[in-house]
Amino acid sequence: MEKIKWRYYLIPLMIWPLLFAISCQKEEIQQKEAEVETKDYVDVLIDTDQQGKDARRVKDIANIQAALELYFLDNEFYPQNIEELVEHGYLPNIPQDPESDEYKYEYTPIGAEPANYYDLSFYQEQGLADYKHGENIVNP
């Protein structure tokens, strides 16, 4: 009978340090998770904002290119400046980069007047679709 009582005391004594260690590790893990969640949330907001701007840039560039191609179909050459697209009704206005202070859409007609080619450059903060981070150039 004496042996049985001793076992009942021995088991809790052996388990208690293990439970204490698990409890301490759980608190450390929760603290680290809270730090990571806060950091990730801010990073996600920044990434989402940049992706939204990049998506708008891709849409703007596609609209400008569509207008340039319509202009080319009607005139058999590209305009000397992008403002002609608005003047002739191919675009309602010239799209502006969402970070217009920092970046701009640059249209460069190429070839002797009238232009038969062009470069259209724009910036991507992260890169979206087939475009890389940084300066990108599209053309016909």
VENSUL-V56810 format. One record per helix or strand of 2 or more residues. SS is the DSSP state (helix for helix, strand for strand). FROM is the first residue (numbers start at 1). TO is the last residue. If there is no record, write none. Layout:
ss:SS from:FROM to:TO
ss:SS from:FROM to:TO
//
This chain:
ss:helix from:2 to:75
ss:helix from:83 to:87
ss:strand from:106 to:110
ss:strand from:117 to:124
ss:strand from:134 to:138
//
